[in-house]
Amino acid sequence: MTYTTIIESFHQGHSVDAYRLFGAHFCYEAEEGVRFTVYAPHAKSVEVIGGFNKWDGKDHIMERTTDTGIWSLFVPSVKEWETYKYRITDWNGGKHDKADPFAFYSETRPQTASKIIQLDDLKWKDQKWMKHRSKNFDQPMHIYEVHAGSWKRYEDGNCFNYSELALQLIPYVKEHGFTHIELMPLNEHPFDGSWGYQANGYFSCTSRYGNPKDFAEFVNECHKNEIGVILDMVPVHFVKDDHGLREFDGKALYEYKNPSDANSQWGTCNFDLSNEEVRSFLISSAAFWCDIYHIDGIRIDAVANMIFWEGNKDRGTNEGAIAFIRRLNYYLNKTYPEVMLIAEDSSDYPKVTQPILDMGLGFDYKWDLGWMNDTLSYYARDPIYRKYHHNNLSFSMAYFYSERFIMPLSHDEVVHGKKTIVDRMWGDYDQKFSQVRNLYIYMMTHPGKKLNFMGNELGMFREFDEARECDWFLLTYPRHDSFLHYFEDLNKIYLHHSSLSKYDYDINGFRWIDANNEELSIYSYYREDENEVLLTVLNMTPVAHEDFKLGVPYKGTYTELINSERDIYDGCNMCNFKPIRSKKGKLNNLENTISIRLAPFGAVVFRLDKSKLVPEKKPTKKQIKK
């Protein structure tokens, strides 16, 4: 694509590769150097300043190359890793030293300059992965959500770098049965406490953990180990810091011109998503990470705040933002058809994961935050009263097939006084662990892909803190160590039993056996594919059942696959140690029954091998006559 074509598509709001023109690019123009290009339509003049000219731009004044406000300058002999900014003079005489919006690398906070880096020489060894990756609609997908700066830390408190994360995080994720790593935003951002969700460098891989080449090698290693990489992206708002995008050329450029629309509830600036150049900037940013870093999925944050003004339905829909979402997803799907597009959307706006041609938003997946809220509120409730809220757990299947959902227990659920997942369970220490084991069998056997935040698998009682690593010391305690093994075993069952993922979004992949046993607070259902049936029973009270009967879909032998109360998981060991042969007898509108042992707060999964089913005998002519 020529630069003229890029410029045209940039101004039309359809550019997916504006980063090939804008920013700092090594090139040869009579001699080696760097060409700087920036969009600043309201500027009177623009200079390039940096370490190479002692931050004095009088000899490096950029040329306005288009009437639309694109400025460019070739500077010879500039080296890789040099720092730079743009000194923008507005028409009132004000001067603004700004980081490059298209910078590929930046100084480490609290410094704010952009850095020149060559990304054309990245060495990729993931051709096999890239050839076979997919959107995983019919594959198992359990995402491990990670804050790169606090998963583990050095003894002196410093963060792991990308190289150290590759050495330790990837083997851990693979060993414990996760399929993908989702990294909280890696766009450059000034404030650690924002976790990356208040960014200013939309093309700049944060320097906190190393340089972009180190990050590319981290992705390489993930793909080598068959681990996908998902990145969070925040196209809703950006920081107000003076060196950033706010009033970039002396006037509102990336933000709305109306201050009431420009200022967000987080103390940041809202992107003007109806502005064509802003649309191109953000679409190109998402495409950049897919192109340059081979990212396998992008999770868009705070979609509700784009759909509705400030996320408030009473203010109505933001039609410009909705048009942007559709355009973003259209171009990403067209250009990178195997990359997953995930919406973190707390609204009930319809057709989020429906095709754009059907007036959907075009995402591949949506976080099921309703499931998360209903589930955690149910498990926090005293078991005496759970029968009055029985539909909290059964309700999700009433709407599940309206979208392609991911079941998330994310970082948002373990911060700001909400308590951690295990600590949100009702009861004392022992009861909390019994119920969190129950919860995870429910989660892993429920249709939909899965996401868990780092530390959930440890049974942490301390909330997420970006300044501290996960509480790895807990693994010296048997209860927490056994819980991690339980988590790993559940993940491996999920990975190796296709009935738990193949038909996630097919109505025939899930069947209730009994969704209405509110008196005993027991749920039963099964998942099925061509090879097997996996039947789940959940006991939500501390009452044991030695002879609990339930209907089953086929005549055959049901073998306990996993029990949340096995002694190896620090449970009471009330299990079904022998295979159970079904008996003829109608129950739960099914023709066969089994009788099982069900522990207090127990969750059990049984497996039926369909290859061993005995065909029902056909009635004889004599029996038919009778």
Secondary structure as GFF3:
##gff-version 3
##sequence-region A 1 626
A	DSSP	alpha_helix	3	12	.	.	.	ID=ss1
A	DSSP	three_ten_helix	18	20	.	.	.	ID=ss2
A	DSSP	beta_strand	23	28	.	.	.	ID=ss3
A	DSSP	beta_strand	32	39	.	.	.	ID=ss4
A	DSSP	beta_strand	43	50	.	.	.	ID=ss5
A	DSSP	three_ten_helix	51	53	.	.	.	ID=ss6
A	DSSP	beta_strand	63	64	.	.	.	ID=ss7
A	DSSP	beta_strand	70	76	.	.	.	ID=ss8
A	DSSP	beta_strand	83	90	.	.	.	ID=ss9
A	DSSP	beta_strand	95	98	.	.	.	ID=ss10
A	DSSP	beta_strand	114	115	.	.	.	ID=ss11
A	DSSP	alpha_helix	127	132	.	.	.	ID=ss12
A	DSSP	beta_strand	142	146	.	.	.	ID=ss13
A	DSSP	alpha_helix	162	175	.	.	.	ID=ss14
A	DSSP	beta_strand	180	183	.	.	.	ID=ss15
A	DSSP	beta_strand	187	188	.	.	.	ID=ss16
A	DSSP	three_ten_helix	192	194	.	.	.	ID=ss17
A	DSSP	beta_strand	201	205	.	.	.	ID=ss18
A	DSSP	three_ten_helix	207	209	.	.	.	ID=ss19
A	DSSP	alpha_helix	212	224	.	.	.	ID=ss20
A	DSSP	beta_strand	228	233	.	.	.	ID=ss21
A	DSSP	beta_strand	237	238	.	.	.	ID=ss22
A	DSSP	alpha_helix	259	262	.	.	.	ID=ss23
A	DSSP	beta_strand	269	270	.	.	.	ID=ss24
A	DSSP	alpha_helix	276	293	.	.	.	ID=ss25
A	DSSP	beta_strand	297	300	.	.	.	ID=ss26
A	DSSP	alpha_helix	304	307	.	.	.	ID=ss27
A	DSSP	three_ten_helix	309	311	.	.	.	ID=ss28
A	DSSP	three_ten_helix	313	315	.	.	.	ID=ss29
A	DSSP	alpha_helix	319	335	.	.	.	ID=ss30
A	DSSP	beta_strand	340	343	.	.	.	ID=ss31
A	DSSP	three_ten_helix	356	358	.	.	.	ID=ss32
A	DSSP	beta_strand	365	367	.	.	.	ID=ss33
A	DSSP	alpha_helix	369	379	.	.	.	ID=ss34
A	DSSP	three_ten_helix	383	389	.	.	.	ID=ss35
A	DSSP	alpha_helix	391	394	.	.	.	ID=ss36
A	DSSP	alpha_helix	396	399	.	.	.	ID=ss37
A	DSSP	three_ten_helix	400	402	.	.	.	ID=ss38
A	DSSP	beta_strand	405	409	.	.	.	ID=ss39
A	DSSP	three_ten_helix	411	414	.	.	.	ID=ss40
A	DSSP	three_ten_helix	422	424	.	.	.	ID=ss41
A	DSSP	alpha_helix	429	445	.	.	.	ID=ss42
A	DSSP	beta_strand	449	453	.	.	.	ID=ss43
A	DSSP	three_ten_helix	456	458	.	.	.	ID=ss44
A	DSSP	three_ten_helix	472	476	.	.	.	ID=ss45
A	DSSP	alpha_helix	478	496	.	.	.	ID=ss46
A	DSSP	three_ten_helix	498	500	.	.	.	ID=ss47
A	DSSP	three_ten_helix	507	509	.	.	.	ID=ss48
A	DSSP	beta_strand	510	517	.	.	.	ID=ss49
A	DSSP	beta_strand	522	528	.	.	.	ID=ss50
A	DSSP	beta_strand	532	539	.	.	.	ID=ss51
A	DSSP	beta_strand	545	552	.	.	.	ID=ss52
A	DSSP	beta_strand	557	563	.	.	.	ID=ss53
A	DSSP	three_ten_helix	567	569	.	.	.	ID=ss54
A	DSSP	beta_strand	580	581	.	.	.	ID=ss55
A	DSSP	beta_strand	583	587	.	.	.	ID=ss56
A	DSSP	beta_strand	590	598	.	.	.	ID=ss57
A	DSSP	beta_strand	603	609	.	.	.	ID=ss58
A	DSSP	three_ten_helix	610	612	.	.	.	ID=ss59
A	DSSP	alpha_helix	621	625	.	.	.	ID=ss60
###
